[in-house]
Amino acid sequence: MTTFSQKSDRDLVLACQRREPAAFEELVKRHQKAVYCLMYQLAPDWNDIAELSQQVFIRVWRNINNLRNPASFRPWLTQVIINLYYEEQKARTRRVPLRKIEDEQAKEEVETNGSEETEPTVDENHLNPSDPQLLRQALIKLPEQFRTSLVLREMEGLNYEEIAVLTKTEVGTVKSRIAQARGLLQQMLEPRLDRELQTGVVG
């Protein structure tokens, strides 16, 4: 019996394309936590993330033969997650409309601040507060378009071009949404984090 635990993702994909169930089981085991976390970050207010994560892997099994470059499994998996998320989001509720003035203001901020290398970043504490529920509540309040771009950038580590492809939008729009999302997230989290720090010092 073939052992897949030491195989690379590329080898597992090739085995899955030969329809070997054991290879697929290993692929699921290897990536199920990442799938769940990304879906949860994209939709922190949904209560069926576990079921949606399973749906992601059902789609992976059904469509893995369409993956022409087995070495690019991880980006392809992210695309599967994003596609399912958009489908579910559209089915559940109308997308939160963006106010044009906010988008334009955010774009101006990005252009003023310069290149990606000098872009402003959210303090690490803002994305990793001591209370996970604090981040969850803040993410829920972000407009869906802002949240998606921010999660892909800050938590998945994708660049602007990759996010633009995944979200089917322009690079400039991605930059403006991320800039706006960072500002909103910082406004929501900073007062709470300051109170936590003061409480810790007093205690």
C-alpha positions as a printed Julia matrix, in Angstrom:
203×3 Matrix{Float64}:
   0.0    0.0     0.0
   1.35   3.42   -1.0
   2.23   5.82    1.84
   1.49   9.46    1.04
   2.42  11.21    4.28
   5.91  12.07    3.02
   4.82  13.07   -0.45
   4.79  16.67   -1.68
   1.54  18.41   -2.56
   2.49  18.05   -6.21
   2.81  14.27   -5.91
  -0.46  14.09   -3.99
  -2.23  16.07   -6.7
  -0.89  13.76   -9.39
  -2.11  10.77   -7.39
  -5.51  12.4    -6.94
  -5.7   12.95  -10.67
  -5.22   9.2   -10.96
  -8.2    8.99   -8.59
  -6.33   7.5    -5.62
  -8.49   8.13   -2.5
  -5.63   7.7    -0.04
  -3.77  10.59   -1.65
  -6.83  12.78   -1.37
  -7.24  11.88    2.31
  -3.68  13.05    2.94
  -4.31  16.27    1.0
  -7.39  16.98    3.09
  -5.54  16.23    6.33
  -2.72  18.54    5.32
  -4.85  21.52    4.33
  -8.13  21.25    6.22
  -7.06  23.6     9.02
  -5.93  26.27    6.55
  -9.19  25.95    4.6
 -11.26  26.32    7.75
  -9.25  29.31    8.99
  -9.46  31.19    5.69
 -13.19  30.58    5.33
 -13.72  31.65    8.95
 -11.75  34.85    8.4
 -13.7   35.64    5.25
 -17.08  34.99    6.91
 -16.68  35.24   10.7
 -20.43  35.61   11.21
 -21.42  32.39    9.41
 -22.21  29.41   11.62
 -21.62  26.66    9.04
 -17.92  27.12    8.32
 -17.17  23.44    8.97
 -19.75  22.35    6.39
 -18.45  24.87    3.85
 -14.91  23.64    4.41
 -16.08  20.14    3.55
 -17.74  21.55    0.43
 -14.4   23.04   -0.58
 -12.78  19.62   -0.6
 -15.7   18.08   -2.46
 -15.06  20.63   -5.18
 -11.34  19.91   -5.05
 -11.93  16.18   -5.65
 -14.39  16.84   -8.45
 -12.23  19.37  -10.25
  -8.63  18.45   -9.46
  -8.13  17.0   -12.93
  -8.55  20.54  -14.26
  -5.43  21.67  -12.39
  -2.81  21.71  -15.13
   0.13  22.61  -12.89
   0.13  20.29   -9.85
   2.82  22.41   -8.2
   0.37  25.32   -7.93
  -2.13  23.45   -5.77
  -2.14  25.95   -2.88
  -3.08  29.01   -5.0
  -5.66  26.9    -6.81
  -7.12  25.79   -3.48
  -7.4   29.42   -2.4
  -9.29  30.17   -5.61
 -11.71  27.32   -4.87
 -12.33  28.77   -1.4
 -12.86  32.28   -2.75
 -15.26  31.07   -5.45
 -17.36  29.14   -2.93
 -17.35  32.08   -0.54
 -18.61  34.48   -3.21
 -21.32  32.06   -4.28
 -22.49  31.57   -0.7
 -22.27  35.27    0.09
 -24.35  36.17   -2.94
 -26.94  33.55   -2.07
 -27.27  34.68    1.56
 -27.34  38.42    1.32
 -26.78  41.31   -1.0
 -23.21  42.53   -0.95
 -22.63  45.66    1.13
 -22.46  48.54   -1.4
 -19.26  50.52   -1.43
 -19.57  54.27   -1.12
 -17.68  55.78   -4.02
 -16.25  58.57   -1.9
 -14.71  56.07    0.52
 -13.11  54.13   -2.33
 -11.7   57.3    -3.85
 -10.36  58.55   -0.51
  -8.69  55.2     0.17
  -7.14  55.17   -3.32
  -5.73  58.66   -2.76
  -4.2   57.52    0.53
  -2.48  54.58   -1.17
  -1.16  56.74   -3.99
   0.09  59.33   -1.52
   1.83  56.76    0.65
   3.73  55.35   -2.32
   4.77  51.85   -3.27
   3.87  48.51   -1.71
   7.2   48.42    0.14
   6.35  51.61    2.08
   2.65  50.9     2.6
   1.19  51.43    6.07
   0.55  48.24    7.98
  -1.8   47.35   10.76
   0.02  46.74   14.03
   0.43  43.01   14.68
  -1.67  43.36   17.83
  -4.6   44.56   15.75
  -4.69  41.33   13.77
  -3.81  39.14   16.73
  -5.56  40.58   19.8
  -5.5   38.59   23.03
  -9.23  37.96   22.61
  -9.97  36.21   19.27
 -13.59  37.31   19.57
 -12.42  40.93   19.41
 -10.94  40.4    15.95
 -13.98  38.39   14.86
 -16.37  41.16   15.87
 -14.27  43.76   14.07
 -14.03  41.7    10.88
 -17.79  41.21   10.84
 -18.26  44.98   10.79
 -16.03  45.49    7.76
 -17.72  45.69    4.35
 -17.34  42.32    2.63
 -15.14  43.67   -0.17
 -12.76  45.29    2.32
 -12.61  42.22    4.56
 -11.86  39.84    1.69
  -8.96  41.9     0.38
  -7.53  42.47    3.86
  -7.7   38.79    4.82
  -5.99  37.7     1.61
  -3.28  40.32    2.08
  -2.56  40.18    5.82
  -3.45  36.6     6.67
  -2.73  34.74    3.45
   0.27  36.88    2.49
  -0.82  37.4    -1.12
   0.38  40.38   -3.14
  -1.91  42.92   -4.75
  -1.78  41.31   -8.18
  -2.72  37.88   -6.8
  -5.62  39.37   -4.84
  -6.82  41.21   -7.94
  -6.93  37.93   -9.85
  -8.72  36.06   -7.08
 -11.31  38.79   -6.53
 -11.63  39.63  -10.24
 -10.95  43.33   -9.77
  -8.28  45.92  -10.54
  -5.02  46.25   -8.59
  -5.81  49.88   -7.76
  -9.17  48.87   -6.32
  -7.5   46.17   -4.22
  -5.04  48.72   -2.82
  -7.8   51.17   -1.96
  -9.92  48.53   -0.24
  -7.01  47.28    1.84
  -6.06  50.82    2.87
  -9.64  51.54    3.92
  -9.96  48.2     5.73
  -6.77  48.82    7.69
  -8.01  52.21    8.81
 -11.41  50.91    9.86
  -9.92  47.92   11.67
  -7.49  50.1    13.56
 -10.28  52.49   14.58
 -12.33  49.61   15.93
  -9.58  47.69   17.7
  -7.22  50.32   19.03
  -9.47  51.64   21.86
 -10.2   48.1    23.07
  -6.52  47.13   22.95
  -5.58  50.26   24.86
  -8.11  49.38   27.57
  -6.75  45.82   27.76
  -3.23  47.2    28.19
  -4.31  49.66   30.88
  -6.21  46.93   32.71
  -3.15  44.69   32.58
  -0.91  47.43   33.92
  -3.32  48.35   36.7
  -3.79  44.72   37.63
